[in-house]
Amino acid sequence: MKLATIRIGGQTRAVRIDADAAIELGAADLVEVLRRPDWRSAAAVADGPAHPLDGLDYAPLVTAPEKIVCVGQNYRNHILEMGRELPDHPTLFAKYSRSLIGANDEVVLPAVSEAMDWEAELALVIGTEVRNADEDEARAAIAGYAVLNDVTARDWQYRTLQWLQGKTFEATTPLGPWLVTPDEVPGTSGEMRCEVDGEVMQSTDLADILFTPVELVSYISKIITLAPGDVIATGTPGGVGHARKPPRYLADGTVLTTSIDGLGECRNVCRLEKA
């Protein structure tokens, strides 16, 4: 099952993406849907207003998640290209919801940064409140998977040892186009790609991941309760612009395309922030 949040007439609507139409689920966005105990069965049989698939205006998959938890240094090839050792524990940081944009929205390149980089990532969305989860509980808590790009201001990220300031600029993080439930796609197999103006920059099998989605849910839930609609961005593979020699960054007009087998793609044009 594929679920999404779309914009219609200045409002958002949660929908199920069928083969021929998007069917409204009777909720403003997926967070509202996922807070229902019976969300899976209710979404599967919903028969609200239908919308043609062509021209859908995708909002961020979840518009106001309680938490966005991100994982750094989680693909072996990326860790090595950055000259670091494999970590013993997940490296965690956060984003805020204003950083999120839809699958085809413009990425805003902040005027204060000269080093905006790409980071293709597999995202997972929590569907059940979970705390201190074991492996089975963690697996059951995953509502589904989506495509994300953790567009990063490298010059701000490395101002200090803490990464937050480079990771959560407004309107920089595509998330979508839809959530695919685990029964339709395995979480850690398939190709993840990032293209910049049609040139492949990242291409990695998800199996290169160090800490799996299930392990991450279990680990993070020992720190804080994970709630329906929470997003976990599971890390990026090798091929980022900052590690290239010379470094390469996003520019005004750059087309950023992020895709994962079975999960669709985000295609975003980058635009400099207007004064």
Backbone as a ProteinNet text record, in pm:
[ID]
protein_1_A
[PRIMARY]
MKLATIRIGGQTRAVRIDADAAIELGAADLVEVLRRPDWRSAAAVADGPAHPLDGLDYAPLVTAPEKIVCVGQNYRNHILEMGRELPDHPTLFAKYSRSLIGANDEVVLPAVSEAMDWEAELALVIGTEVRNADEDEARAAIAGYAVLNDVTARDWQYRTLQWLQGKTFEATTPLGPWLVTPDEVPGTSGEMRCEVDGEVMQSTDLADILFTPVELVSYISKIITLAPGDVIATGTPGGVGHARKPPRYLADGTVLTTSIDGLGECRNVCRLEKA
[TERTIARY]
84.6	0	88.8	49.8	119.7	29.6	83.4	9.1	87	16.4	83	1.5	62.2	-7.9	0.9	-114	-116.8	-180.8	-155.8	-215.9	-331.6	-443.5	-561.1	-624.8	-633	-702.3	-651	-519.9	-460.4	-463.4	-512.7	-514.5	-442.7	-415.5	-354.5	-454.1	-434.4	-518.8	-432.3	-456.2	-391	-463.3	-386.1	-445.9	-378	-450.7	-393.8	-368.7	-249.2	-214.4	-246	-354.9	-390	-331.1	-355.7	-297.6	-351.9	-473.3	-536.9	-584	-568.6	-619	-562.8	-572.1	-538.2	-669.3	-689.2	-814.6	-798.2	-881.4	-870.4	-903.7	-829.5	-844.1	-920.5	-969.7	-1044.7	-957.7	-836.3	-743.7	-659.7	-606.8	-529.1	-392.3	-331.1	-201.3	-178.4	-64.1	-40	-19	25.5	37.7	-98.9	-199.3	-335.4	-381.9	-349.5	-387.1	-318.2	-187.1	-108.7	-140.6	-204.5	-243.1	-367	-431.9	-548.1	-500.6	-550.3	-505.3	-526.6	-630.9	-663.6	-623.4	-516.6	-485.5	-463.3	-403.1	-375.3	-503.6	-594	-718.4	-805.7	-809.9	-892.4	-842.5	-709.3	-653.4	-677.4	-673.4	-688.6	-828.8	-930.1	-1068.2	-1128.3	-1054.1	-1108.2	-1158.6	-1270.7	-1329.2	-1372.3	-1286.9	-1316.3	-1301.1	-1309.1	-1294.5	-1166.7	-1175.4	-1061.8	-1004.8	-873.2	-804	-712.8	-707.4	-617.4	-472	-394.2	-254.8	-170.6	-203.5	-127.8	-148	-37.2	-44.7	-67.4	-59.2	-73.8	35	-4.3	89.2	124.6	238.6	277.7	332	271.3	324.7	430.9	507	591.6	506.3	561.4	486.7	415.3	486	425.5	457.5	354.8	374.4	427.6	394.8	437.8	465.5	568.8	600.6	646.8	620.5	668.7	820.9	884.2	1030.7	1080	1195.3	1271.7	1411.2	1441.4	1570.9	1654	1775.4	1862.2	1984.6	2036.9	2151.7	2267.4	2381	2501.2	2592.9	2683.9	2784.9	2721.9	2631.9	2561.5	2574.2	2654	2688.2	2839.4	2883	3026.9	3106.3	3056.5	3133.9	3140.8	3036.5	3039.9	3133.1	3130.4	3220.3	3365.3	3397.2	3534.5	3573.7	3480.7	3515.8	3538.5	3477	3496.5	3614.8	3685	3806.5	3782.4	3669.2	3637.2	3634.1	3636	3625.3	3478.6	3447.7	3310.3	3270.2	3156.2	3115.2	3059	3068.3	3009.7	2861.2	2817.4	2678	2630.7	2500.2	2449.2	2481.5	2516.7	2539.3	2408.1	2351	2216.9	2220.5	2134	2108.4	1962.4	1916.6	1773.9	1753.4	1633.9	1584.4	1454.2	1407.5	1276.8	1186	1055.7	960.3	963.5	1007.4	1013.5	1120.3	1205.7	1305.4	1244.5	1128.5	1071	1001	1015.7	942.3	887.4	799.7	740.1	832.7	786.8	870.5	910.6	834	865.1	878	885.2	901.1	1044.4	1062.9	1196.7	1277	1402.4	1496.8	1549.2	1537.5	1585	1730.1	1819.2	1960.1	1979.6	2007.9	2015	2124.3	2093.4	2187.9	2315.9	2310.1	2426.3	2521.3	2488.2	2574.8	2628.5	2753.2	2815.2	2854.7	2797.5	2839.5	2721.9	2617.8	2499.7	2522.3	2512.5	2548.8	2426.2	2434.3	2326.5	2356.6	2251.4	2264.3	2137	2137.4	2024	2008	1883.6	1861.8	1730.1	1731.4	1609.7	1549.9	1423.1	1353.4	1250.7	1229.1	1119.4	1028.8	902.4	802.4	743.2	732.2	678.2	525.4	468.8	324.3	259.7	343.2	292.1	382	323.2	405.1	487.1	614.9	702.7	812.8	841.8	944.6	1019.6	1152.9	1236.9	1203.8	1199.5	1153.6	1258.5	1214.8	1301.3	1290.9	1358.1	1362.2	1224.1	1142.9	1009	920.4	927.5	847.5	892	1022.8	1074.4	1027.9	1033	989	840.2	760.6	616.4	580.7	670.7	642.8	666.2	729.4	759.7	636.8	581.4	465.1	505.1	622.8	666.8	790.4	828.6	953.8	928.1	1021.2	1008.3	1146.7	1148.8	1271.7	1293.4	1416.6	1451.9	1587.7	1609	1743.4	1779.1	1883	1928	2022.7	1967.2	2049.1	2113.9	2246.4	2325	2412.9	2411.1	2502.7	2634.6	2731.5	2856.2	2932.6	2931.7	3007.1	2947.5	2817.7	2755.5	2767.1	2755.8	2765.7	2896.7	3005.6	3137.2	3189.4	3100.6	3141.3	3171.7	3101	3122.2	3116.4	3132.3	3122.8	2978.4	2882.6	2741.1	2689.2	2616.3	2578.7	2446.6	2365.5	2228.9	2221.2	2309.1	2296.6	2316.9	2381.1	2396.5	2290.9	2203.9	2113.8	1966.3	1930.1	1786.8	1746.2	1820.9	1775.2	1635.8	1555.7	1417.7	1410.4	1311.4	1278.5	1397.9	1465.9	1583.1	1573.7	1471.4	1471.3	1350.4	1364.8	1254.2	1221.2	1092.7	1046.4	921.6	930.8	814.6	858.7	787.4	655.3	546.1	572.9	473.7	542.7	465	510.1	466.3	560.1	529.6	537.5	430.1	426	522.9	574.7	679.9	641.6	513	473.5	494.9	514.7	533.4	677.7	764.3	903.5	992.5	1101.3	1196.2	1270.8	1303.5	1360.8	1507.3	1581.9	1726.9	1781.4	1708.9	1763.3	1714.3	1785.9	1753.1	1851.9	1846.5	1941	1886	1973	1943.1	2034.1	1973.9	2050.2	2024.2	2126.2	2111.5	2175.6	2098.7	2148.9	2145.7	2249.1	2257.9	2267	2163.2	2153	2174.3	2116.6	2121.6	2246.2	2344.8	2468.4	2457.3	2482.2	2471.8	2586.3	2550.9	2649.6	2656	2542.7	2536.8	2458.3	2511.7	2442.9	2491.7	2405.4	2445.3	2333.3	2369.8	2273	2245.7	2119.6	2083.7	2146.6	2191.4	2252.1	2384.4	2441.2	2566.6	2544.7	2419.9	2388.6	2452.1	2493	2559.1	2456.5	2376.3	2268.9	2136.6	2065.9	1944.3	1828.3	1721.8	1605.3	1550.9	1542.6	1493	1585.6	1716	1811.6	1801.5	1779.4	1769.2	1644.5	1531.3	1408.9	1428.1	1486.5	1509.7	1600.9	1709.6	1808.7	1749.6	1685.5	1631.5	1519	1439.6	1328.4	1375.5	1499.6	1556	1589.6	1597.6	1626.2	1497.9	1404	1281.3	1169.8	1048	933.6	916.2	906.9	877.9	727.2	677.7	533.3	492.7	366.4	319.5	348.5	404.5	440.7	583.9	653.3	795.2	873.4	973.9	1056.2	1197.4	1253.2	1393.8	1461.5	1559	1640.3	1764.2	1784.9	1877.5	2020.5	2055	2193.3	2214.9	2329.2	2357.3	2476.9	2481.8	2597.8	2707.1	2812.9	2921.8	2877.5	2956.3	2929.5	2883.1	2891.1	2848.3	2946	2896.3	2978.4	3095.5	3078.2	3183	3308.6	3293.3	3407.5	3481.9	3429.2	3493.5	3611.5	3699.3	3819.3	3825.4	3795.1	3753.6	3608.7	3568.5	3429.7	3332.1	3213.3	3108.6	2980.4	2910.3	2791.3	2673.3	2556.3	2435	2436.3	2372.9	2369.1	2229.2	2205.7	2075.8	2042.5	1926.5	1883.5	1920.1	2003.2	2038.8	1913.5	1905	1795.8	1848	1788.2	1829.2	1725.8	1768.2	1677.2	1724.1	1637.1	1667.6	1569.6	1619.5	1529.6	1576.9	1480.6	1508.2	1417.7	1474.2	1395.3	1270.4	1154.7	1029.4	964.6	1036.8	984.4	959.4	993.5	971.2	1086.9	1060	1166.3	1115.3	1208	1186.2	1268.3	1207.2	1278	1257.9	1365.1	1356.5	1454.3	1405.6	1491.3	1541.6	1670.2	1730.5	1723.9	1684.8	1676.7	1741.8	1817.5	1878.3	1770.2	1792.9	1699.3	1684.5	1560.2	1534.4	1554.1	1610.6	1636.2	1503.2
-118.8	0	124.6	222.4	349.7	459.1	539.1	648.1	777.3	889.2	1016.6	1129.5	1248.2	1370.7	1463.8	1512.3	1600.2	1733.5	1832.8	1965.1	1981.1	2030.6	2056.3	2185.4	2284.2	2407.9	2474.6	2475.5	2541.4	2460.6	2337.3	2248.6	2118.5	2039.2	1909.3	1797.3	1685.1	1568.3	1442.6	1352.1	1221.6	1135.2	1060.2	979	842.3	748.6	620.6	627.6	589.8	594.2	458.9	454.1	334.2	341.4	238.6	234.1	344	388.6	483.4	612.1	626.2	745.6	755.2	875.9	898.8	911.8	828.7	821.1	885.7	985	1054.3	960.2	979.8	894	961.7	1082.5	1151	1211	1253.7	1313.5	1418.4	1512.6	1621.9	1576.6	1483.2	1431.7	1294.9	1234.5	1098.6	1088.3	1194.1	1187.8	1159.4	1229.7	1208.5	1065.8	1014.6	876.6	777.8	792.5	695.4	695.5	799.3	803.5	718.3	669.2	582.6	438.7	372.3	234.7	139.6	163.7	73.7	132.5	213.4	289.3	200.9	83.5	-2.1	-47.7	-103.1	-153.2	-39.2	72.2	185.2	246	258.9	316.1	224.5	95	-1.1	1.4	33	28	165.9	272.3	408.2	430.2	501.8	526.2	671.9	761.3	903.8	957.4	1089.2	1150	1104.6	1086	1038.1	1151.7	1146.9	1249.3	1182	1235.4	1178.4	1182.6	1082.3	1077.8	1184.1	1214.1	1315	1452.2	1517	1652.3	1662.8	1552.8	1561.6	1651.5	1735.4	1826.1	1764.5	1697.8	1626.1	1721.9	1719.1	1787.9	1698.1	1748.4	1655.1	1539	1421.6	1301	1317.3	1366.1	1405.4	1553.3	1633.8	1778.3	1832.3	1767.5	1816.6	1698.7	1619.5	1508.1	1558.3	1478.6	1515.4	1518.6	1424.1	1415.7	1376.2	1432.9	1386	1352.3	1224.8	1178.7	1131.9	1182.3	1150.2	1073.6	992.1	907.6	945.3	977	1004.4	883.8	879.1	773.8	634.1	603.5	475.8	391.6	436.7	353.7	339.9	217.4	189.5	271.2	280.5	352.3	502.3	558.7	701.1	726.8	638.6	653.6	653.3	563	552.5	672.9	724.5	838.4	964.8	969.9	1084.9	1064.9	950.5	927.5	895.6	830.4	798.9	647.9	606.4	465.8	428.3	300.6	254.7	274.4	337	363.8	239.7	238.7	129.7	151.2	276.4	310.1	411.3	419.7	517.3	660.4	741	883.7	955.9	1020.2	1078.4	1230.5	1291.3	1434.3	1455.9	1578.5	1605.3	1706.8	1707.4	1813.3	1864.6	1978.6	2030.3	2027.4	2029.2	2004.8	2112.2	2234.1	2338.9	2310.2	2214.7	2177.2	2092.5	2031.8	1936.7	2006.2	1946.1	1990.2	1866.8	1889.8	1780.7	1726.2	1620.3	1546	1626.9	1730.5	1811.3	1959.8	1992.5	2132.2	2180	2311	2366.8	2354.3	2315	2319	2462.2	2521.1	2657.8	2653.5	2712.3	2721	2848.6	2837.5	2957.2	3053.2	3180.7	3282.6	3282.8	3230.3	3235.1	3118.4	3025.8	2909.4	2907.7	2863.7	2846.9	2701.8	2609.8	2469.5	2376.2	2386.8	2302	2170.3	2061.4	1929.1	1838.6	1730.7	1632	1510.2	1444.9	1320.9	1238	1147	1057.9	965.8	946.6	863.4	785.5	668.3	592.4	645	685.6	730.1	625.1	613	530.3	616.8	578.7	650.8	555.5	603.4	522.6	519	399.9	385.2	345.8	312	269.1	325	381.6	431.2	316.7	343.3	235.8	292.6	217.5	257.4	131.6	140.1	25.9	-98.7	-80.6	-187.1	-295.7	-420.4	-528.8	-536.4	-634.2	-639.9	-656.4	-743.9	-767.1	-643.9	-579.5	-459.1	-345.6	-335	-230.7	-252.1	-375.3	-406.2	-374.4	-410	-386.6	-238.1	-157	-14.2	65.4	5.1	76.9	75.6	194.6	204.7	185.6	232.8	220.6	302.6	304.4	365.5	470.5	566	672.8	722.8	811.9	873.4	1007.2	1035.2	1162.4	1207	1337.1	1389.2	1488.2	1454.9	1536.8	1645.6	1739.8	1847.8	1925.5	1941.6	1985	2105.2	2203.4	2317.6	2279	2232.1	2181.3	2289.5	2413	2518.2	2550.5	2527.9	2545.8	2418.9	2303.4	2176.8	2166.9	2208.1	2188.9	2312.5	2407.4	2519.3	2471.5	2367.9	2311.7	2160.2	2092.4	1947	1899.5	1987.6	1953.3	1986.9	1895.2	1907.9	1978.5	1998.7	2046.2	2169	2266	2392.9	2380.2	2274.5	2254.7	2165.8	2110.8	2005.5	2043.5	2158.8	2185.8	2323.3	2376.5	2498.3	2474.1	2579.6	2565.9	2529.1	2444.6	2407.6	2348.8	2253.8	2191.7	2039.9	1977.7	1831.5	1768.9	1721.6	1652.2	1521.7	1494.3	1369.9	1323.4	1207.7	1156.6	1060.3	1049.6	1112.1	1046.1	918.5	844.2	750.1	698.8	595.5	460.6	366.2	230.7	138.2	65.5	-21.1	-138.1	-190.6	-292.9	-420.1	-451	-572.9	-563	-440.4	-421.4	-399.2	-366.3	-339.6	-375.8	-448.3	-474.2	-346.7	-331.3	-205.3	-186.5	-292.3	-276.7	-352.3	-347.4	-399.3	-312.1	-312.8	-226.1	-112.2	-43	64.6	199.4	280.5	419.1	506.6	607.2	690.8	838.6	918.1	1063.6	1116.7	1193.6	1256	1407.1	1471.9	1617.3	1661.4	1728.9	1766.7	1646.5	1532.9	1413.1	1328.9	1376.1	1300.8	1222.5	1092.8	1009	1040.5	1081.4	1113.3	1005.6	946.2	839.2	722.6	603.9	483.2	369.1	321.9	225.3	127.4	3.8	-93.8	-66.1	-66.1	-38.8	-138.5	-252.8	-353.2	-305.8	-196	-142.4	-69.4	-59.5	11.4	-59.4	19	-35.8	-73.6	22.1	-2.7	-4.9	-117.3	-135.8	-54.2	-35.3	35	-24.2	-155.9	-219.2	-190	-199.4	-169.3	-24.3	65.7	207.8	236.7	177.5	198.7	147.7	30.6	-24.9	65.4	110.4	193.2	327.4	397.1	530	521.3	414.2	400.1	378.5	344.9	334.7	472.1	571.1	709	786.9	769.8	848.1	768	790.2	723.1	770.9	676.5	709	706.6	808.7	827.7	814.1	781.6	773.5	901.9	885.4	999.3	1044.5	996.5	1030.7	977.4	1052.2	1016.6	984.3	875.5	844.2	840.6	928.6	930.1	845.8	741.1	634.3	651.7	766.4	790.3	785.5	839.2	850.6	766.1	719.3	643.7	735.7	674	750.7	826.3	928.2	1006.7	1147.8	1194.5	1331.2	1430.9	1551.9	1653.1	1699.4	1703.4	1755	1669	1538.3	1447.4	1444.9	1515	1514.8	1610.7	1587.5	1672	1726.3	1856	1950.6	1925.8	1981.3	1964	2022	1965.7	2012.6	2031.3	2142.6	2173.2	2209.2	2218.8	2255.2	2404.8	2438.8	2577.8	2614.3	2743.3	2790.4	2725	2660.7	2593.3	2446.9	2398	2256.2	2170.8	2061.5	1965.9	1847.6	1825.4	1720.4	1608.3	1488.9	1375	1264	1221.1	1118.6	1003.8	881.9	769.7	645.1	557.9	428.3	326	212.4	107.1	76.6	80.2	45.8	157.3	269.5	378.7	506.8	508.9	628.8	725.9	851.6	951.6	1088.6	1167.9	1310.7	1385.2	1480.8	1561.3	1707.6	1773.4	1906.8	2001.6	2116.5	2220.7	2306.4	2337.8	2419	2565	2647.8	2792.1	2868.2	2970.7	3053.6	3124.4	3136.5	3206.3	3351.8	3395.7	3534.5	3625.3	3740.8	3835.5	3882.6
0	0	0	-82.3	-88.7	-32.9	57.7	118.7	100.7	86.9	63.9	124.7	126	161.6	41.9	-5.3	-121.6	-84.8	-170	-152.2	-251	-197.2	-280.5	-232	-317.3	-282.7	-157.6	-138.9	-24.2	104.2	98.7	213.7	179.2	282.4	257.2	285.8	217.4	235	230.6	322.4	318	215.9	136.1	30.7	22.5	-34.2	-75.7	-225.9	-268	-409.6	-472.1	-548.8	-622.7	-763.4	-843.1	-977	-1067.1	-1040.5	-1131.6	-1065.2	-933.6	-866	-724.5	-669.2	-528.9	-451.8	-350.4	-276.7	-139.4	-109.5	19.1	135.2	246.6	364.4	477.9	454.5	558.8	666.3	630.6	726.4	655.3	732.7	673.6	625.8	697.6	653.9	715.4	685.3	730.6	880.7	945	1090.8	1152.5	1105.8	1156.3	1129.2	1011.2	977.5	1070.1	1088.1	1163.5	1312.4	1360.8	1502.2	1529.8	1425.6	1444	1467.1	1570.3	1598	1481.2	1402.4	1291.8	1156.7	1153.9	1033.6	910.8	928.4	812.4	744.5	822	764	715.3	789.4	748.8	618.3	605.5	482.8	363.6	387.2	278.1	217.4	298.3	248.2	227.2	254.6	240.1	97.9	85.9	-45.9	-59.1	-10.1	-18.7	-160.1	-176.3	-309	-377.8	-510.1	-589.5	-673.2	-694.4	-772.4	-874.2	-996.9	-1097.3	-1049.1	-1085.7	-1043.7	-1113.1	-1237.5	-1311	-1246.9	-1217.1	-1164.2	-1015.5	-941.6	-796	-737.6	-644.6	-576.7	-441.9	-436.5	-315.5	-209.7	-92.6	24.1	87.1	186.4	261.3	310.9	308.8	344.3	478	577.5	704.9	724.3	746.2	745.9	877.6	988.4	1119.7	1213.1	1183	1272.2	1408	1510.2	1643.6	1646.5	1575.7	1574.4	1436.3	1399.9	1284.1	1337.2	1343.2	1394.6	1275.7	1265	1152.5	1200	1110.4	1142.6	1050.9	1109.5	1032	1032.2	934	928.8	937.7	844.1	852	725.7	629.5	513.7	508.3	494.4	502.2	401.6	276.4	174.9	202.4	264.1	298.7	416.9	514.6	629.7	583	492.7	444.2	358.9	275.2	190.6	274.1	390.9	479.9	574.4	560.2	638.2	783.6	813.9	952.7	973.2	1099.4	1133.8	1153.2	1133.4	1153.5	1299.2	1325	1463.8	1531.4	1664.2	1742.5	1769	1763.8	1791.3	1687.4	1661.8	1566.1	1607.2	1508.7	1528.3	1498.7	1599.1	1586.2	1591	1510.8	1520.7	1482.1	1483.3	1460.5	1349.8	1297.5	1210.4	1270.1	1218	1253.9	1130.7	1155	1047.3	938.8	970.1	868	762.8	788.5	687.4	576.2	600.3	505.4	388.9	269.3	151.4	80.5	-16.8	-91.5	-199.4	-263.2	-357.7	-480	-512.6	-630.3	-598.8	-470.4	-430.6	-453.7	-454	-469.5	-340	-353.6	-243.1	-232.7	-116.5	-96	-49.3	-128	-90.7	-10.4	119.7	204.6	159.9	166	122.2	204.2	326.9	415.2	395.8	306.2	285	142.6	129.4	-2.1	-24.9	53.3	44.1	71.1	-10.9	5.4	-69.5	3.3	-46.5	-48.2	-125.2	-135.9	-50.4	-0.8	76	56.4	-39.6	-60.1	60.1	104.2	222.6	213.2	273.9	300.6	430.5	425.7	546	586	714.7	763.4	849.6	852.3	930.3	1033.2	1155.2	1264.7	1257.7	1279.6	1274.5	1405.9	1505.2	1635.4	1744.3	1848.5	1959	2017.3	2039.7	2085	2175.1	2280.5	2377.4	2420.7	2426	2466.4	2383.5	2252.5	2164.2	2146.1	2147.9	2102.9	1950.2	1889.9	1743.9	1683.2	1738.6	1682.8	1698.9	1813.6	1836.9	1745.3	1725.1	1636.5	1493.5	1448.4	1311.8	1295.5	1393.5	1386.1	1391.8	1448.4	1463.8	1335.7	1235.4	1111.7	1020.8	997	908.2	762.9	726.2	588.7	562.1	433.8	391.2	283.6	271.6	173	134	36.3	-13.2	56.2	92.8	157.7	106.2	100.9	75.7	184.9	259.2	372.1	321.1	244.3	188.6	303.7	294.8	410.6	377.6	466.4	455.7	522.2	442.8	499.6	576	526.1	593.6	730.1	748.5	879.6	963.5	901.3	975.2	1052.1	988.7	1049.9	1123.8	1150.8	1236.8	1378.6	1422.5	1555.7	1544.6	1656.2	1657.7	1647.8	1671.7	1663.2	1523.8	1460.4	1320.1	1295.8	1398.9	1379.6	1289.4	1311.1	1240.2	1089.3	1044.6	902.2	840.7	924.6	879.6	875	925.7	939	887.1	788.2	722.9	663.4	660.6	615.2	466.2	435.1	296.9	222.3	286.8	225.3	212.8	271.2	284.2	216.1	91.8	26.3	98.1	115.3	177.2	103.2	37.7	-35.1	-144.3	-254.4	-272.8	-191	-154.8	-78.1	19.5	112	204.8	148.5	142.4	97.3	217.7	244.1	362.1	346.7	458.5	452.5	378	371.8	300.8	150.3	99.7	-43.6	-84.4	9.7	-25.3	92.2	70.5	178.5	214.3	341.4	387.1	357.2	332.9	318.9	198.5	86.5	-37.9	-151.2	-262.2	-375	-386.5	-498.9	-526.7	-482.9	-422.3	-391	-476.6	-542.5	-634.4	-606.9	-633.2	-633.1	-760.2	-836.8	-958.5	-943	-992.7	-993.7	-1139.1	-1186.4	-1327.4	-1418.8	-1380.7	-1462	-1446.5	-1372.6	-1349.9	-1219.3	-1225.4	-1106.6	-1011.2	-890	-787.2	-679.5	-648.1	-549.1	-608.8	-595.7	-639.8	-552.5	-463.7	-362.8	-335.2	-311.6	-264.3	-116.8	-79.6	59.5	156.8	106.4	193.1	252.8	200.2	255.2	387.4	430.3	554.7	674.1	773.1	891.7	998.7	1041.6	1138.8	1062.2	1066	986.7	1045.3	966.7	1020.1	1149	1157.2	1279.3	1396.3	1374.3	1481.2	1524.9	1429.9	1464.1	1546.8	1507.7	1585.1	1727.3	1741.6	1874.6	1956.6	1894.6	1965.1	2007.6	1912.7	1942.6	2045.1	2039.2	2133.2	2276.2	2295.2	2430.4	2486.7	2399.1	2440	2462.7	2368.6	2372.3	2306.4	2351.3	2290.3	2146.8	2055.1	1916	1895.2	1825.5	1810.2	1664.4	1637.7	1499.8	1421.7	1304	1220.9	1235.9	1337.8	1351.5	1232.4	1191.4	1076.5	1124.7	1072.3	1094.8	958.6	937.9	816.5	843.7	765	805.3	757.3	697.8	659.4	508.8	465.7	322.7	283.4	158.1	110.7	56.3	2.7	-55.7	-180.3	-216.2	-335.7	-309.4	-185	-155.4	-217	-239.4	-304.5	-221.2	-89.8	-1.4	-4.1	-34.9	-33.8	-166.7	-267.9	-398.6	-401.7	-494	-507.5	-649.3	-667.7	-564	-521.3	-407	-362.5	-464.9	-466.5	-557.9	-478.8	-506.7	-429.1	-520.2	-460.2	-533.2	-565.7	-678.3	-722.4	-767	-785.8	-832.5	-966.4	-973.7	-1094.9	-1104.1	-1012.3	-1011.5	-993.3	-1070.7	-1054.9	-974.3	-859.1	-766.9	-771.6	-811.5	-822.6	-730.4	-641.6	-543.2	-560.8	-574.3	-598.8	-526.1	-494.2	-432.4	-500	-536.3	-600.2	-518.7	-583.5	-518.5	-439.9	-422.4	-339.9	-418.4	-546.9	-625.5	-616.9	-654.8	-656.7	-615.5	-566.9	-545.3	-650.9	-716	-816.6	-780.6	-740.8	-683.8	-752.3	-792.4	-846.6	-730.9	-730.5	-625.1	-662.7	-568	-592.2	-477.6	-512	-408.5	-328.2	-199.4	-111.5	-155.9	-162.8	-201	-80.2	-106.8	1.3	58
[MASK]
+++++++++++++++++++++++++++++++++++++++++++++++++++++++++++++++++++++++++++++++++++++++++++++++++++++++++++++++++++++++++++++++++++++++++++++++++++++++++++++++++++++++++++++++++++++++++++++++++++++++++++++++++++++++++++++++++++++++++++++++++++++++++++++++++++++++++++++++++++

